[in-house]
Amino acid sequence: MTDLHQRSIEIILQNQSPTGAYPACPNFPTYQYSWFRDGAFIAYAMDLSGHYESAGRFHDWAARNILKRGDVVARALLKARANEPLGAEDILHTRYLLSGEEADEPWPNFQLDGFGVWLWALRQHQLLSRRDLPLIHVQAARLAADYIAALWRRPCYDCWEEFPEHIHAYTLASIYGGLQAHAELSGHDHSAALAEIRAFLLANAVHRGHFVKFIGSTEVDASLLGLATPFEVFPPDHPLVAATVQEIEAHLLRDGGVHRYAWDTYYGGGAWVLLTAWLGWHYARVGEREKAWEALRWVETQADEAGELPEQTPVNLNDASYYEPWRQRWGEIAKPLLWSHAMYIVLHSELL
């Protein structure tokens, strides 16, 4: 196998659409769309690799999509002020065709985290490329920030596109990171919302000394890493963060790979490549470099001979009875998953 870091860059660049969009997976039909969440992390990986033009093209695509839906944001803000429920026409979709159009089929579209991640990644693009942001980026960022600042208290689908009846700690973390990033890139004052989100998490998302998957839960989800790495709602060495990582290690880390949550049954609930890299990223941030290297090596062993990384690996399944039904429904596990490659690049860059 060729160098996986270079191969990961090649896979992302080769599959980026002429429109600037990054498909989640080029050959898995359900993932042949571009998500703000996946795309923002992929763009960050491209910035870390010095491919600023690629990242900039994605941010152009994202900004155009938001700006042409300014009426949607305006309706959402009006209904938020009136404390009215949102209709399907009042929300920004979470995924789009590579052209930027909305997909026709039904999808769990009310997801707020992707817009927070995008704002965070846009700020990283500004810092890493050392370039002024185009006006369309600035204008779209303001719309996205207003949208998530107005709606953060509302339940929505989580980053795994599940459990819409809950308020999710990771979603709030990404919103916090996005609003903090917008404050830095624009000078807009989001201090009140930031303080409220942080206080809300401390008051409602802690159980027995660690953070929990969603409000009312007692269990962890690997996405809780985002509370510290990279969104810094709390510092990486905060006692609650450290205890949460210990819970993730105890319940979700098996034979080197990290699972989403203990009762996940998607394709049986295997270990996710991007989450293992994410845990390694956090380890590197707190100085546990040997653990970070172990995570990097585990990810590298998941690549096939073509240097392609999957979404997850079907070993140590939470419930093996679900693997075959998902395979029959949607096909083999998605590969290459561009978000997996992006998180490998992030961890590789953090270590090297």
C-alpha positions as CSV (number, residue, x, y, z in Angstrom):
1,M,0.0,0.0,0.0
2,T,1.2,3.5,-0.8
3,D,1.7,6.2,1.9
4,L,-1.8,6.5,3.4
5,H,-1.5,10.2,4.2
6,Q,-0.7,11.1,0.6
7,R,-3.3,8.6,-0.7
8,S,-5.9,10.1,1.5
9,I,-5.2,13.6,0.0
10,E,-5.4,12.1,-3.5
11,I,-8.8,10.4,-2.8
12,I,-10.3,13.6,-1.5
13,L,-9.0,15.7,-4.3
14,Q,-9.9,13.2,-7.0
15,N,-13.5,13.0,-5.7
16,Q,-14.2,16.7,-5.1
17,S,-16.9,17.9,-7.5
18,P,-16.3,20.7,-9.9
19,T,-18.8,22.6,-7.9
20,G,-16.5,22.4,-4.8
21,A,-18.7,19.9,-2.9
22,Y,-17.1,16.8,-1.3
23,P,-19.3,13.7,-1.6
24,A,-19.4,11.7,1.6
25,C,-18.6,8.6,-0.4
26,P,-18.3,8.5,-4.2
27,N,-19.6,4.9,-4.8
28,F,-22.1,4.3,-1.9
29,P,-25.5,5.5,-3.4
30,T,-26.9,6.8,-0.1
31,Y,-23.8,8.9,0.5
32,Q,-23.4,10.4,-3.0
33,Y,-24.3,13.8,-1.5
34,S,-22.4,16.5,0.3
35,W,-23.0,17.2,4.0
36,F,-21.9,20.4,5.7
37,R,-20.6,18.2,8.6
38,D,-18.5,15.9,6.6
39,G,-17.4,18.5,4.1
40,A,-16.3,21.0,6.8
41,F,-14.0,18.4,8.4
42,I,-12.7,17.4,5.0
43,A,-12.0,21.0,4.1
44,Y,-10.1,21.4,7.4
45,A,-7.9,18.4,6.5
46,M,-7.2,19.9,3.1
47,D,-6.2,23.2,4.8
48,L,-3.9,21.2,7.1
49,S,-2.3,19.6,4.0
50,G,-1.8,23.0,2.3
51,H,-4.5,22.4,-0.3
52,Y,-6.2,25.8,0.4
53,E,-7.7,26.0,-3.0
54,S,-9.6,22.8,-2.5
55,A,-10.9,23.9,0.9
56,G,-11.8,27.3,-0.5
57,R,-13.9,25.8,-3.2
58,F,-15.9,23.8,-0.7
59,H,-16.4,26.9,1.4
60,D,-17.6,28.7,-1.8
61,W,-20.1,25.9,-2.4
62,A,-21.3,26.0,1.2
63,A,-21.6,29.8,1.3
64,R,-23.6,29.9,-2.0
65,N,-26.0,27.3,-0.7
66,I,-26.7,29.2,2.5
67,L,-27.0,32.6,0.7
68,K,-29.6,31.4,-1.8
69,R,-31.7,30.1,1.1
70,G,-31.7,33.4,3.1
71,D,-35.5,33.3,3.1
72,V,-35.4,30.0,4.9
73,V,-33.2,31.5,7.6
74,A,-35.4,34.5,7.9
75,R,-38.5,32.3,8.4
76,A,-36.6,30.2,11.0
77,L,-35.6,33.3,12.9
78,L,-39.1,34.7,12.9
79,K,-40.6,31.4,14.2
80,A,-37.8,31.1,16.8
81,R,-38.6,34.6,18.2
82,A,-42.3,33.7,18.3
83,N,-41.5,30.3,19.9
84,E,-43.4,28.6,17.0
85,P,-42.6,25.1,15.6
86,L,-40.6,24.9,12.4
87,G,-42.0,23.4,9.3
88,A,-40.0,21.5,6.6
89,E,-39.8,24.8,4.7
90,D,-38.2,26.6,7.6
91,I,-35.0,24.6,8.0
92,L,-31.7,24.5,6.1
93,H,-31.1,21.0,4.8
94,T,-28.2,19.0,6.1
95,R,-27.1,17.4,2.8
96,Y,-27.3,18.5,-0.8
97,L,-26.7,17.2,-4.3
98,L,-23.2,18.0,-5.5
99,S,-24.8,20.7,-7.6
100,G,-26.1,22.4,-4.5
101,E,-29.7,21.5,-5.0
102,E,-31.8,19.9,-2.3
103,A,-32.4,16.2,-2.7
104,D,-36.0,15.1,-3.4
105,E,-36.3,12.0,-1.2
106,P,-37.2,12.4,2.5
107,W,-34.3,12.7,4.9
108,P,-33.8,13.7,8.5
109,N,-32.8,17.2,7.5
110,F,-33.2,19.2,10.8
111,Q,-29.6,18.9,12.0
112,L,-27.9,21.9,13.4
113,D,-24.4,20.6,14.1
114,G,-23.2,20.8,10.5
115,F,-23.5,24.6,10.3
116,G,-21.5,25.0,13.5
117,V,-18.8,22.7,12.2
118,W,-18.8,24.7,8.9
119,L,-18.3,28.0,10.8
120,W,-15.5,26.5,12.8
121,A,-13.8,25.1,9.6
122,L,-14.2,28.5,7.9
123,R,-12.3,30.2,10.7
124,Q,-9.6,27.5,10.4
125,H,-9.4,28.1,6.7
126,Q,-8.9,31.8,7.3
127,L,-6.2,31.1,9.9
128,L,-4.3,28.4,8.0
129,S,-4.5,29.9,4.5
130,R,-3.7,33.4,5.9
131,R,-6.2,34.8,3.4
132,D,-9.0,37.3,3.8
133,L,-12.4,35.6,3.4
134,P,-14.5,36.5,0.3
135,L,-17.6,38.6,1.0
136,I,-19.9,35.7,0.2
137,H,-18.2,33.7,3.0
138,V,-18.7,36.5,5.5
139,Q,-22.3,37.1,4.5
140,A,-23.2,33.3,4.6
141,A,-21.4,33.0,7.9
142,R,-23.6,35.6,9.5
143,L,-26.7,33.8,8.3
144,A,-25.5,30.5,9.6
145,A,-24.5,32.0,12.9
146,D,-27.9,33.7,13.3
147,Y,-29.6,30.4,12.4
148,I,-27.9,28.2,15.0
149,A,-27.9,30.9,17.7
150,A,-31.6,31.1,17.4
151,L,-32.3,27.4,17.3
152,W,-29.8,25.7,19.7
153,R,-32.4,25.1,22.4
154,R,-34.5,23.0,20.1
155,P,-34.3,19.2,19.8
156,C,-33.0,18.0,16.4
157,Y,-31.3,15.0,14.8
158,D,-27.8,14.3,16.1
159,C,-24.7,14.0,14.0
160,W,-25.6,10.3,13.3
161,E,-29.0,11.5,12.0
162,E,-30.9,9.8,14.8
163,F,-32.9,10.7,18.0
164,P,-34.6,13.9,16.8
165,E,-36.6,14.2,20.0
166,H,-33.5,15.0,22.1
167,I,-31.0,17.9,22.6
168,H,-27.5,16.4,22.0
169,A,-24.4,17.4,23.7
170,Y,-22.3,17.1,20.5
171,T,-24.7,19.3,18.6
172,L,-24.4,22.0,21.3
173,A,-20.6,21.7,21.2
174,S,-20.5,22.2,17.5
175,I,-22.8,25.2,17.8
176,Y,-20.6,26.6,20.5
177,G,-17.5,26.1,18.3
178,G,-19.2,27.7,15.4
179,L,-20.4,30.8,17.2
180,Q,-17.0,31.2,18.8
181,A,-15.4,31.0,15.4
182,H,-17.9,33.5,13.9
183,A,-17.1,35.9,16.7
184,E,-13.4,35.6,15.9
185,L,-13.8,36.0,12.1
186,S,-16.4,38.8,12.2
187,G,-16.2,40.5,15.6
188,H,-19.8,39.8,16.3
189,D,-20.6,39.4,20.0
190,H,-21.9,35.9,20.7
191,S,-20.8,35.9,24.4
192,A,-24.3,35.6,25.8
193,A,-25.2,32.5,23.7
194,L,-21.8,30.9,24.4
195,A,-22.2,31.4,28.1
196,E,-25.8,30.0,28.0
197,I,-24.7,26.9,26.0
198,R,-21.9,26.1,28.4
199,A,-24.1,26.6,31.4
200,F,-26.8,24.4,29.9
201,L,-24.4,21.6,29.2
202,L,-23.0,21.7,32.8
203,A,-26.5,21.8,34.2
204,N,-28.2,19.2,32.0
205,A,-25.6,17.0,30.2
206,V,-23.6,15.6,33.1
207,H,-24.2,12.3,34.8
208,R,-22.0,10.9,37.6
209,G,-19.1,13.2,36.6
210,H,-19.1,12.7,32.8
211,F,-20.9,14.2,29.9
212,V,-23.7,12.2,28.2
213,K,-25.0,11.6,24.7
214,F,-28.1,13.7,25.0
215,I,-30.1,15.4,27.7
216,G,-31.8,12.7,29.8
217,S,-29.3,10.0,28.9
218,T,-26.8,8.4,31.3
219,E,-24.4,7.0,28.6
220,V,-21.6,8.3,26.4
221,D,-21.3,8.7,22.7
222,A,-17.9,9.0,21.0
223,S,-18.9,12.3,19.4
224,L,-18.6,13.8,22.9
225,L,-14.9,14.2,22.1
226,G,-16.0,17.3,20.3
227,L,-16.8,19.1,23.5
228,A,-13.1,19.6,23.9
229,T,-11.5,18.6,20.6
230,P,-11.9,20.6,18.5
231,F,-14.7,22.9,19.7
232,E,-13.2,23.8,23.1
233,V,-16.4,24.3,25.0
234,F,-14.2,22.9,27.8
235,P,-10.4,22.6,27.7
236,P,-9.1,19.1,26.8
237,D,-7.8,18.5,30.3
238,H,-11.0,19.5,32.1
239,P,-12.0,16.9,34.7
240,L,-15.4,16.3,33.1
241,V,-13.8,15.8,29.7
242,A,-11.2,13.4,31.1
243,A,-13.9,11.4,32.8
244,T,-15.9,11.3,29.6
245,V,-12.9,10.0,27.7
246,Q,-12.4,7.3,30.4
247,E,-16.1,6.3,29.8
248,I,-15.5,6.2,26.1
249,E,-12.4,4.0,26.6
250,A,-14.3,1.7,29.0
251,H,-17.4,1.2,26.9
252,L,-16.7,2.1,23.3
253,L,-13.0,1.3,22.6
254,R,-12.5,-2.3,21.7
255,D,-9.3,-3.9,20.3
256,G,-8.2,-0.4,19.1
257,G,-11.3,0.7,17.4
258,V,-14.0,3.2,18.7
259,H,-17.7,2.5,18.4
260,R,-20.3,5.3,18.1
261,Y,-22.3,4.3,21.2
262,A,-23.0,1.1,23.1
263,W,-26.3,0.2,21.5
264,D,-25.6,1.3,18.0
265,T,-26.9,-1.3,15.4
266,Y,-26.1,0.5,12.1
267,Y,-24.4,-2.3,10.2
268,G,-24.3,-4.1,13.5
269,G,-22.5,-1.3,15.3
270,G,-18.8,-1.8,14.4
271,A,-15.8,0.4,15.1
272,W,-15.7,3.7,13.2
273,V,-12.4,4.7,11.5
274,L,-13.1,8.5,11.8
275,L,-13.9,8.1,15.5
276,T,-10.7,6.2,16.2
277,A,-8.7,9.0,14.5
278,W,-10.8,11.5,16.5
279,L,-9.9,9.9,19.8
280,G,-6.2,9.9,18.7
281,W,-6.5,13.6,17.9
282,H,-7.7,14.2,21.4
283,Y,-5.0,12.1,22.9
284,A,-2.4,14.1,21.0
285,R,-4.0,17.3,22.3
286,V,-3.6,16.2,25.9
287,G,-0.1,14.9,25.4
288,E,-0.9,11.1,25.4
289,R,1.1,10.6,22.3
290,E,1.6,6.9,22.5
291,K,-2.1,6.4,22.6
292,A,-2.4,8.7,19.7
293,W,0.1,6.7,17.7
294,E,-1.8,3.5,18.6
295,A,-5.0,5.1,17.1
296,L,-3.1,6.1,14.0
297,R,-1.7,2.6,13.5
298,W,-5.2,1.1,14.0
299,V,-6.6,3.4,11.3
300,E,-3.8,2.5,8.9
301,T,-4.6,-1.2,9.3
302,Q,-8.2,-0.6,8.1
303,A,-7.1,0.6,4.7
304,D,-7.3,-1.8,1.8
305,E,-4.7,-2.5,-0.9
306,A,-5.9,0.6,-2.8
307,G,-5.4,2.8,0.3
308,E,-9.2,3.3,0.8
309,L,-10.6,3.6,4.3
310,P,-14.2,2.5,5.1
311,E,-16.8,4.1,7.3
312,Q,-16.6,1.3,9.9
313,T,-15.2,-2.2,10.3
314,P,-17.6,-5.1,11.0
315,V,-15.7,-6.6,14.0
316,N,-16.7,-6.6,17.7
317,L,-20.2,-5.7,16.5
318,N,-22.7,-4.5,19.1
319,D,-25.4,-6.7,17.6
320,A,-24.2,-8.9,14.7
321,S,-27.8,-9.7,13.7
322,Y,-28.2,-6.2,12.2
323,Y,-25.2,-6.5,9.9
324,E,-26.7,-8.5,7.1
325,P,-30.0,-6.6,7.0
326,W,-28.2,-3.4,6.5
327,R,-25.9,-4.9,3.9
328,Q,-29.0,-6.2,2.0
329,R,-30.6,-2.8,2.3
330,W,-27.8,-0.5,1.3
331,G,-24.9,-2.7,0.1
332,E,-21.4,-3.1,1.5
333,I,-20.1,-0.7,4.1
334,A,-19.2,2.7,2.5
335,K,-15.7,2.9,1.2
336,P,-13.8,5.2,0.6
337,L,-15.5,7.4,3.2
338,L,-13.9,10.8,2.7
339,W,-14.5,11.9,6.3
340,S,-12.5,8.8,7.5
341,H,-9.6,9.9,5.2
342,A,-10.0,13.5,6.5
343,M,-9.8,12.5,10.2
344,Y,-6.7,10.4,9.4
345,I,-5.1,13.4,7.8
346,V,-6.0,15.5,10.9
347,L,-4.4,12.9,13.3
348,H,-1.4,12.5,11.1
349,S,-0.9,16.2,11.0
350,E,-1.3,16.6,14.7
351,L,1.4,14.0,15.4
352,L,3.8,14.9,12.6
